[in-house]
């Protein structure tokens, strides 16, 4: 009879946290401890002991687990904290032995030992979880705001869940509300007993703020005089942004060198009239990096094919979920591509047209934070004078991304939910032009966003996505005043927050 797995306590220590994450990722693969051990060339007993926090995981072990389980480096990022904890444990053991020897010596000399009591924590409100965190999981399932293990010199852990391509990531949060003014300019990662950058984890400042609904938490990269803007409070709006940006950032940074090597090798396909490249050519990259490669190639392919276009094209985009659509907000090459095509093919009286198909099933299965990302992506496009049309007809759900120049060609370019990295082709047959013209016209004709003005289209989309328009506008107004960079900024050269800031400014200005 199989034994029930021992219940783990991830908040006990960094070592326990590592073990719990290792077990979860192993079980997500459907592997036993023995099966993982075979792949790592270690015993099942070692896997079991690491998961139960009975053995210290080494950096080499963490790296091997990351590679085998394709975690995007999640476990390796925990090893510096484990090393700190291990050092603290050794130091504590030495200190305890010295204290015992001193106590024995004092007893022998007739002097009773003195006992010092630690002062109460000045950060009790943040550590205790009195802030409203229960609603976070309803806006983005899997998000957790928890107390850290005792050995961690931070106040909270914000865990952001894994997506279809986004890796799970953990942010450490340090309370700066009680810091003296002399520490106002200190980066949050330097407040504790270690530098967050050394651990590979991103550290943010966190404070508790009052709201109409009760206490909430707000985060920031560099608080001014210990203050964090209320605009950065954690809710569906900011959690979606943190989830997309931090996940992309971690994944792309992990593969930065490999991506730099892959890009020139894959660009030779741009010389071909069409291509469909399988994922095997980039098997060493994580899913998000593969997604970036496909997106980058498709943008370049379309731009090259449109060089001789004389009529205004119609764009059909395949994104249906916030995770996919957030690439328009964050991938630097997509932001540049949108700006370039908008500048070339739009006029104040004749905006370009971009069509989405977002069936009701996609809306119903998307959490609130993802739906916010969808709306922001559309708002960014509208800010560039691109009219966004959204069809709910599921008949169009499998249509590949394409660009139609009605009198010249249809450019197929798709990487979203594709079997390979991408599929691109260019067709100029009259039958192909008519077929895709019918699709483009049909998608626009029955669009739930059918309206002559941008604010009407976006308000119609918000209603379809079940988003509160007043709340959206208010949050965009708040964030457009301070900018996203005060809350979070990308480290990867391949990402930018320009799209998010532009979307917030645009929605804030709408009347």
N, C-alpha and C positions, 0 to 999 in steps of 0.2 A: 504494500500500500504506500503510495507516494506521500511524503511528508509535506505538511503545509509550510511554505516558505516563511522564514523568520521575519517578523514585522520589523522594518527598519525605522530609525529615528533620525532623519536627515538634518534636523536642526540642532543636534547634539554637538557636533563639531564639524570641522572642514572634512575630516576623514570620513565621517558618517555621511556627509552630504555627497562626497565623491562616490561612495559605495551605493547610495540610493540611486544616483543618476546612472551609474554603470548598470545596475540591475534593470532599471526602467528601459534603457536603450537596448539592452540585450533582449529583454522580453518583447519589445516592439518588433525585433527581428524574428522572433519566434525561436530563438536559440536557447539551448540548455547551457548550464555552466560548462559542461564537458565539451559541447560543440564550439563555444567561444574559446575555451582553452586550447582545443586542437588548432584553431586558426591562429592563435597567438603563440603556440608551441610552449604552453605552460599547463600545469595541472588544473583540473576542475577544483581541487581543494584550494589552490591559490585564489582562483576567481571567487569562490565562496567566502574565503576569509577577507578579501578586499571588500566585497559587497557588505559584509557584516561589520566592517571597520575593525577587524581583528589583525589586519596587516597594513602596514603603511604602503601606499602605492608610490612607485618611483616615477620620475619624469619619463623614463624610457617605456615603462608599462603604460602610462597614460597616452603617450604618443602612439603606441601600437594599437591601443583600444580605439583611439580617434580614427586611425587609418582603417581599421577593420570594420568599425561600426559606422564610418562615414559621418562623423559628428560635426565636422567643420572646426575641430580644435577645442570643443567644449571642455573635455576632461583635462587637457593640457593646461588650460587657463586656470584650473583649480590648484595645480600642483604648487605654485608659489605660496598660496595660502596654507596648504598642507605642510610645506617646509617650515613656514613660520610657526605653525601650531606644534610641529615636532620639536622645533628648537625651544619653544616656550615650555613644552612638557619636560624636556631635558633640564632646562633652567629651573623649572619649578621643582623637579625632583632633587636637584642639587641644593636649591634653597631650603627645601624641606629637611634634607639630611643635615644641613648646617644648623637649621633652627632646632632640630632635635638634639644635636650635640651641644648647642648652646644652652638649651633648657636643662639638659642633664647636668651640665657644668654648674648652672645657677642653683639647681636643687642641691647639689653636693656642697655648694658654698653657703647654702641657707637663704639665698635670695630668690623669691618667687618670680617666675618669668612674667613679663608684661605682654599684654595682648593688644594689638592695634586693630581697630575696626574700619573697614573701607567706608568712604563717604557714599551717600545715596547718589544714584545717577541723576544728572541734571537733564537727561534726555528721556525720562521715563515715559512721557506722553507718546513719543514716536516709537519707542521700543515696545510699549505695551500693546500697541495695535488699537488704541482708542479711536484712531482716525477711521473714517468710513471706507473700508476696503472690500466689504462683502459684495458690493454691487459691481466691482471690477470684472469678476469672472462672467457676469451676465453680458457685459459689453464685448468681451474678448475671452472666450472659454480657454482655460489653461493659464491665464495670468494669475500670479500670486504675489501678494505683498506680505512678507513674513519676517519674523525676527531672525537674526543671524545666529549661527552657532556661537557659544560663549567665547571661543578663542578669537573670533573675528572682530577687529577694532572698527566696526561700522555699526550703523543703527538699524538698517533694514535691508532686505534683499527684495528686489523686484524681478521676478522671473517672467519672461515673455515666452509664449509657447512656440512650438515648431509649426510652420505652415506647410504648404505643399512643397515649396522650395526653400523657404526661409528657415534657417536653423533656430533652435531655441537659444536664448541668451539670458544671462543674468546680470543685472546692474546692482552695484552696491550703492547704498544711500547713506550719507553722513549728515546728521543734523547740525546745522550751523547757527540755529537761532540763539543759542546760548553763548556763542563765541564773543570775546571782547572785540572792540572796534579795531584793535591793532591787528586782528586776524581777518579783517574784512576782505582783503584781497587774496587771501590764501586759497589755492585751489582745493576743492573738497577732498581730493585724493591724498593731500598732504596733511590733513587735519588729524588723522588717526596715527597709529604707530607704524604704518608702512605706507609706501607710495602706491596708489592703485595701479598706476601704469606698469609697475614692476610685476603685477599679478596677471596682467592681460585683461583684467576686468575693467569695465568703464565705471567710474565712480561719479555720482552726482550729489549735489547738495539737496537736502530735503528739509522742509519745515511744515509744521501743521498750521493750517489757516482756517478761520471760521467761514462758513458759508450759510446760506439760507437753509440748506438741507442738513446742516450739522458740520462737524469738523471734517476737513479733507486734507490731503497732502499735496504739496506742490514741489516740483523738482527744478533744478537749474544747473548749468555748467559752472558758472562763476557768479555767485550772488553778490550784489552790491551792498556793502555794509551789513552783511548777514541776512539781507532781505531777498526773498524770492517772489517774483511777480505772481499775483493770483491767476494771471492768464495761463500759467504753467501748471495749474492744478490737474491732477490725474483724473481723467474721465474718458469717455469713448473717443473724443476728439484727439487728445494728446496721446492716449494709449495706442491708438492706431498708428500714429506717426512714429512713436518710439519703437513699436513692434516692427514696422517696415524698415525704418532707417537703421536701427541697431542690428537687425538680422542681416540686411544686405551688407552693412559695413563689416560685420564679423566675417561673413562668407567671402567677400571680395578681398579683404585684407589677407585672409588665410591662403588665398590662391593668387596673390598679386604677382609673384615671380612666375608662376606657371602660366598665368594669363598673358603676361608680357611676352613669353616665348610662343604661346599658341597663336596670338593675333596675326603676326606676319605669315605664319605657315598657312593659316586658313584663308587669308585674303587672296590667295591665288585663285580661289574659286570665283572671285568677283569677275575674273576675265571670261568666265563661261557664260553663255546665254541663260543658263538655268542650272540649278544644282539642288540636290537633297542629300544632306550630310548627316550620317548617323552619329549617335552619341559616343561610339567607340573611339572616335578620333580625339575625344576630350575626356576619356574615361577617368583620368586622374583628377579631374576638377569636380567640385561639389555641385549639386543641382542648381544652386543660384548662380554660380559662375558660368555654368553651361547656358543658363537662361540669358545671362548678360551677353555671352558670345553670339547667340542666335539673334538677339535684339540688335546688337551693334551691326552685324552683317546685313540684316534686313534693311536697316536704316541707310546704310551705305549703298546697298543695291538699288533701293528706290530712288535715292538722290541721284545716282548715276544715270538711271533710266529716264529720269524726268528732266535731264539737262536740255533736251531738245523739245520739250513739251511747249506748245503754244496756247492750248486751251486750258481752262481751269479744271483740274482733276477732282474726282470724288474719292474720298478715302474711306475704306471699310476696315475697322479695327476689331479684333476678336476677343479682347479682354472682357470678361464677365464678372470677375471677382475683384475685391479690393486689393488683394495681394498682387494680382497681375497688373491691375491698373496703376498701382503705386509706382511702377517703373517709369511712367510718364512724369511723375513728380520728382523722382530721385535720380534716375540714370542720367548722367550728364550728357551723353550722346543723344538721348531722346529729347531732352530739353532743347539742345542745339538744333536737332532735326525739326522739331515743331516750329521753332523760331524762323528757321530758314525757309521752310515750305510756306509758312504764314506770310512772311515778308515778300515772297515771290508771287503767291497765288491769291492773295486777298486784297480787297479794296474796302474803303469805308462803306460803300454801298453794295458790295458783292463779297460777303465772307465765303471762305472755303467751307466745304461740308464734310463732316466726319460722322460716320454711322457706326453705332454699336448695336449688338444684339444682346440684351440682358433678359433672358426669360424669367418668369416668375419663380421658377424652381431655384435659380441662382440667388434671387433676392431672399427667398424664404430660408435658404440654408446658410446665408451669410450673417455673421454677428454684426452688431451695430457698428463697431469700430471699422470693420471692413467696408461697410456701406458708406461710411464717412469718407474713406479713401476714394471710393468710386466717384462720389460727388465732387471732391476736391480735384480729381483728375479732369473731370468735365469742365469745372470752373477755370482751371488753368488754360485749357484749350479755348474756352470762350474769351478769356482775357486777351488772347492773341487773334481775335476776330475769326475764330473757327466755330462755325455753328455745329453744335452737337445734337445729333438725332439718335434717339434710343428706341429700338424696336423690341417689343416683348414677344414677338412671334417665335416660338421654338423651332419653326421650320428653318430659320436662319442661323440656328445655334452652332451648326457645324461648318458654316461658310468660312473659308480661310481668309486671312487678311489680304486685302488687295487695294490697288490704286487704279482707278479707271480714268483714262483720257478718252472720252467718248468717240473722238474722231481718229484716234491713232492706235492705242494699245491698252491692254490691261496688264498690270504688273502684279503678279502673285508674290507675296512675301509673308511667310508665316513662321513663327517660332512658338506661339502660345499654344500650350497643350499639344504640341507636335510630338510625333514618335521619335524624330531625330532632333538635331540642333536647329535645323531650319529647312524650309522648302521654298525655293524662289524660281520664278519663271516669268517670261514675257510673251504674251500672245497678241497677235495682230489680226487674226482671222475674223471676218465679219460675224461669223456665228458666235465666236467667243465674246466679241464686243457686245453683241445684242444680249447674250445670256447674262453677262455681268451688269449690263445697263439695267436689265429687268430687276436684278437683285437689288441694286443700289436704289432704284426708284421705288421698289416695293418697300424696302426698309425705311425710307424717308416718308412714304405716304402713310404708313400706319404707325408712325412714331408716337410714343406717348409724350414726347417733348415737342410735338408739332406746334410751333408758335413763331411769330415774326420777330420777337425781341428776346435778347439773351436772358434777361431776368425771368421772363415767362418760361423759357425752356428749362432753366436751372430749377426754378420753383416746381415745375412739373416733374422733373427728375427726382427732386427731394421728396415729393409726395409719393411717387412710385416706390422709392427706396424706404419709405416709412421713416423719414427723418424730419424732425421738427425744424421748420424753416426759420422761425424766430430764434431758436437756440443756436442754429448754425450761424446765422448772421451775427449774433452776439459774440459767439466764440471767435469768429473770424475777425471781428472788430477788435477784440481784446488782443489777439495774437498779432494782428497786423501792426499794432502800435509798438510792440516790443520786439517782434521778429522771432523766428523759431530758433535761431542760433543761441539765444540765451538759455534755452532749455536743452538743446541737443545739437551737435554738429557732427557731420561725417568726418572720419579720418581718411577714408579711401579717396584717392584722386579721381575715381570713377563716379563719384556721387556728388550731388549738389542739393542744397535746400532752396534753390531759386524757384523751382516749380511750386513748392508749398507756400512760400512767401507770396508769390504772385497770385496764387489762387485765393489766399486769405485776403489780400488787399482788394482783389476784384470783388469778392463777395461782400466785403465790408462797404464798398462804395455803391453797390447796387441800390436803386431806389424802388 
